[in-house]
Amino acid sequence: MTEQTRIELIKGNIIEAKRFGNPSITENGYIAVEDGLIAGVFAKLPERYQNLPVSDYTGRLILQGFCDMHLHAPQFPMLGMGMDLPLLDWLKTYTFKTEARFADVDYARRVYRRLAEELVKNGTTRVCIYSSTHADATIVLMEELERAGVSGFVGKVNMDRASGECQETTEESERETLRWLEESARFTRVKPILTPRFTPSCTNEILDWLGKLSQERGLNVQSHLSENRAEIELVKQLHPDCRQYWETYEKYGLWKEKTIMAHCVHSDEREQDAMIRHNVLCVHCPDSNINICSGFTPVRKMAERGVWLALGSDIAGGAQLPMLQVLTGALRMSKARSIATEGAEPFLTVGEAYYLATSAGAKYFGDKEGFAPGNRLHAVVIDDSEFPESTRTLTTKERFERAVYLAGAQDIVAVYGDGERIR
């Protein structure tokens, strides 16, 4: 620590997801942050930090910042629409038409500024997010996320087949992807990620090109997998040489370390084993899977088998942007699956779902679990004083569990992202 070191001390009830299980709680402890990096969590303030200013949230709850690992930015305007339609019909009726609107950069600016602000307001500090096929609108999305203080990965979507109003030619998709990558080099908080929407909307040519580009430039990949049974059948028709959906990505070099696959609702053990072998991240999107009637993801089974899992809002298939609502949605879905299996698959606990909403996604960005030393600070401070009055004094763990279910943007008093306060 030198005279030039920027030090911030934050005090409150610190709740960490250090493992897939019960959270670790430090009551009215301190997080020490040096130049944006966490130096430690302390029950008592160390001597070296005495007499320094403290951001004092005594009695309040300090949670880790939330990671939304799958959402579609251009679908923000259609939240709550078309929820009675299955996936493929929903895409044709609503989604492609809505996303086509983002050829208008001014419209994109208005929508994406509001989206970025809403993310921060609700405590989401990191994302893996889809844009539309439009390179210019994708740059706007990156600008607005950086302006708001959100970190993560942003993808210009590629789709040159069966994509309605959004369909690109293969040549256009390649050209605009290269232009977007060149322009995105200036960003610091957000980075590009290659984004073939899903196998049915991509020709073999664009998948092959993206796979080679990923290898040449060391770029990560995000897409969709085994969300809906009709989608899976369509993939089989398009790629009869592939035994399973995941192999349509593997044969083009897109199935690799840190590839992100959303949903995986119907992934069997063989497909799950392929995820485990290649360290592919499966993003569970409970609200979307219910809304579009895709099915109940076997999260407990997948976690026990060693699949890397995190959570995503998947707006606008999911109608809830706040990750606290996504978290409770994951709890409800796991309980529904537990009921359906007569208890054979135990439901998720609040602590386990909190881990999936925070540390599991944070690992994608290179973090260790919890508020670990060396991580950049991502935190959400919740004031639960406006919750219904309890009949007795609650433990900090009980207050945390209640906050998971009851807290909204109005209860979030501070948000820290990438080492600095952003709200």
Secondary structure, 3 states (H helix, E strand, C coil): CCCCCCEEEEEEEEEECCCCCCCEEEEEEEEEEECCEEEEEECCCCHHHCCCCEEEEEEEEEEECEEEEEEEHHHHHHCCCCCCCCHHHHHHHHHHHHHHHHHCHHHHHHHHHHHHHHHHHCCEEEEEEECCCCHHHHHHHHHHHHHHCCEEEEECEECCCCCHHHCCCHHHHHHHHHHHHHHHHHCCCEEECEEECCHHHCCHHHHHHHHHHHHHHCCCEEEEECCCHHHHHHHHHHCCCCCCCHHHHHCCCCCCCCCEEEECCCCCHHHHHHHHHHCCEEEECHHHHHHCCCCCCCHHHHHHHCCEEEECCCECCECCCCHHHHHHHHHHHHHHHHHHCCCCCCCCCHHHHHHHHCHHHHHHHCCCCCCCCCCECCEEEECCCCCCCCCCCCCHHHHHHHHHHHCCHHHEEEEEECCEECC
